[in-house]
Amino acid sequence: MRVLMGAAHDGLVGDDDLAELYAPPATPWLRVNMVSTVDGSATGDSGRSGSINNAADKKVFDTLRRIADVIVVGAGTARTEGYGPVSTPIVLVSRHAEVPEKLRGAEPGLVLMATCAQADHLDEARALLGDDQVLVLGSHRVDLAALRTTLVDRGWGNILCEGGPHLLRDLVAQGVADELTCTLVPRLVAGTHPRITDGPPIDVPLTLHTLLEEDGTLLGRWLLA
Ligand SMILES: NC(=O)c1ccc[n+]([C@@H]2O[C@H](COP(=O)([O-])OP(=O)(O)OC[C@H]3O[C@@H](n4cnc5c(N)ncnc54)[C@H](OP(=O)(O)O)[C@@H]3O)[C@@H](O)[C@H]2O)c1
């Protein structure tokens, strides 16, 4: 992998340098990590990001997970991508609070639910995850700024969000995200697929912080104002 722009490193960087290259500039820090084709698709044939990502993206994906204190993910993405428990705590964001099948029965504390008081599966989520792991952050909607504060108060200052498109859009619209980390894979897929954002329009400038390249794949860090 080589550095095209930004970062202290010049030229080639090894896999061992990635943790340093992707270190948050400050804490607390909330970054969202996404992958897209050159024609702007967030998924390929399978309807999942797994059908568009590649080895370079996987290296960064794994590094970001390794250095994060906590992973935040929209319930839609957890369902579609078939999320299972990992050693880092996963916080699902959902208006309904339904815990996806593969995340049930995880070790206590490894799966949390951020939801609202009106959620129809609230009691079930509490029974499955434990009262302390169900964060009620609003009556009808999930207050994402309150989510960030709650996670930081739990000692999780390096927050990684893995999407999906609606959650990315909402985090940006509510001014809660510090960084978008996005891989552009050198492919075109056409068809009808989601982009990395979805939902009502927003128009937010980004500042390019770092740009890496490997085998034609561009890996960027963009800061939100
Ligand atoms: N290319 C990439 O990097 C990437 C990354 C992630 C996902 N994806 C793809 O994106 C697709 C999924 O898109 P999506 O838009 O459905 O993903 P999403 O944003 O994860 O899912 C939407 C669902 O997540 C919950 N949610 C999201 N934002 C919320 C908010 N602000 N407050 C409360 N709940 C919120 C809601 O769940 P409830 O319905 O439970 O209330 C909502 O229905 C899949 O095809 C997936 O493979 C691609």
Ligand as a Chemical Component Dictionary entry (heavy atoms), coordinates in Angstrom:
data_LIG
# 
_chem_comp.id                   LIG 
_chem_comp.type                 NON-POLYMER 
_chem_comp.pdbx_formal_charge   0 
_chem_comp.three_letter_code    LIG 
# 
loop_
_chem_comp_atom.comp_id 
_chem_comp_atom.atom_id 
_chem_comp_atom.alt_atom_id 
_chem_comp_atom.type_symbol 
_chem_comp_atom.charge 
_chem_comp_atom.model_Cartn_x 
_chem_comp_atom.model_Cartn_y 
_chem_comp_atom.model_Cartn_z 
_chem_comp_atom.pdbx_ordinal 
LIG N1  N1  N 0  -20.767 -0.628 1.303  1  
LIG C1  C1  C 0  -20.740 -0.545 2.603  2  
LIG O1  O1  O 0  -19.745 -0.088 3.184  3  
LIG C2  C2  C 0  -21.929 -0.967 3.418  4  
LIG C3  C3  C 0  -21.902 -0.837 4.796  5  
LIG C4  C4  C 0  -23.028 -1.225 5.504  6  
LIG C5  C5  C 0  -24.139 -1.733 4.852  7  
LIG N2  N2  N 1  -24.117 -1.849 3.516  8  
LIG C6  C6  C 0  -25.280 -2.374 2.794  9  
LIG O2  O2  O 0  -26.353 -1.480 2.977  10 
LIG C7  C7  C 0  -27.572 -2.224 2.948  11 
LIG C8  C8  C 0  -28.380 -1.929 4.186  12 
LIG O3  O3  O 0  -28.810 -0.592 4.070  13 
LIG P1  P1  P 0  -29.684 0.097  5.198  14 
LIG O4  O4  O 0  -29.842 1.514  4.831  15 
LIG O5  O5  O -1 -30.858 -0.756 5.458  16 
LIG O6  O6  O 0  -28.671 -0.001 6.420  17 
LIG P2  P2  P 0  -28.773 0.544  7.894  18 
LIG O7  O7  O 0  -28.663 2.015  7.947  19 
LIG O8  O8  O 0  -27.844 -0.275 8.694  20 
LIG O9  O9  O 0  -30.216 0.004  8.284  21 
LIG C9  C9  C 0  -31.370 0.717  8.407  22 
LIG C10 C10 C 0  -32.019 0.133  9.662  23 
LIG O10 O10 O 0  -31.114 0.317  10.751 24 
LIG C11 C11 C 0  -31.765 0.974  11.815 25 
LIG N3  N3  N 0  -31.359 2.378  11.809 26 
LIG C12 C12 C 0  -30.561 3.020  10.930 27 
LIG N4  N4  N 0  -30.421 4.309  11.283 28 
LIG C13 C13 C 0  -31.155 4.478  12.399 29 
LIG C14 C14 C 0  -31.397 5.573  13.242 30 
LIG N5  N5  N 0  -30.883 6.786  13.009 31 
LIG N6  N6  N 0  -32.185 5.394  14.313 32 
LIG C15 C15 C 0  -32.726 4.182  14.589 33 
LIG N7  N7  N 0  -32.526 3.092  13.832 34 
LIG C16 C16 C 0  -31.749 3.248  12.754 35 
LIG C17 C17 C 0  -33.245 0.769  11.540 36 
LIG O11 O11 O 0  -33.492 -0.544 12.013 37 
LIG P3  P3  P 0  -34.893 -1.114 12.482 38 
LIG O12 O12 O 0  -35.610 -1.448 11.205 39 
LIG O13 O13 O 0  -34.546 -2.358 13.269 40 
LIG O14 O14 O 0  -35.577 -0.085 13.298 41 
LIG C18 C18 C 0  -33.295 0.851  10.036 42 
LIG O15 O15 O 0  -34.424 0.200  9.504  43 
LIG C19 C19 C 0  -27.206 -3.688 2.848  44 
LIG O16 O16 O 0  -27.296 -4.087 1.503  45 
LIG C20 C20 C 0  -25.762 -3.709 3.315  46 
LIG O17 O17 O 0  -25.065 -4.776 2.755  47 
LIG C21 C21 C 0  -23.042 -1.475 2.757  48 
# 
loop_
_chem_comp_bond.comp_id 
_chem_comp_bond.atom_id_1 
_chem_comp_bond.atom_id_2 
_chem_comp_bond.value_order 
_chem_comp_bond.pdbx_ordinal 
LIG N1  C1  SING 1  
LIG C1  O1  DOUB 2  
LIG C1  C2  SING 3  
LIG C2  C3  SING 4  
LIG C2  C21 DOUB 5  
LIG C3  C4  DOUB 6  
LIG C4  C5  SING 7  
LIG C5  N2  DOUB 8  
LIG N2  C6  SING 9  
LIG N2  C21 SING 10 
LIG C6  O2  SING 11 
LIG C6  C20 SING 12 
LIG O2  C7  SING 13 
LIG C7  C8  SING 14 
LIG C7  C19 SING 15 
LIG C8  O3  SING 16 
LIG O3  P1  SING 17 
LIG P1  O4  DOUB 18 
LIG P1  O5  SING 19 
LIG P1  O6  SING 20 
LIG O6  P2  SING 21 
LIG P2  O7  DOUB 22 
LIG P2  O8  SING 23 
LIG P2  O9  SING 24 
LIG O9  C9  SING 25 
LIG C9  C10 SING 26 
LIG C10 O10 SING 27 
LIG C10 C18 SING 28 
LIG O10 C11 SING 29 
LIG C11 N3  SING 30 
LIG C11 C17 SING 31 
LIG N3  C12 SING 32 
LIG N3  C16 SING 33 
LIG C12 N4  DOUB 34 
LIG N4  C13 SING 35 
LIG C13 C14 SING 36 
LIG C13 C16 DOUB 37 
LIG C14 N5  SING 38 
LIG C14 N6  DOUB 39 
LIG N6  C15 SING 40 
LIG C15 N7  DOUB 41 
LIG N7  C16 SING 42 
LIG C17 O11 SING 43 
LIG C17 C18 SING 44 
LIG O11 P3  SING 45 
LIG P3  O12 DOUB 46 
LIG P3  O13 SING 47 
LIG P3  O14 SING 48 
LIG C18 O15 SING 49 
LIG C19 O16 SING 50 
LIG C19 C20 SING 51 
LIG C20 O17 SING 52 
# 
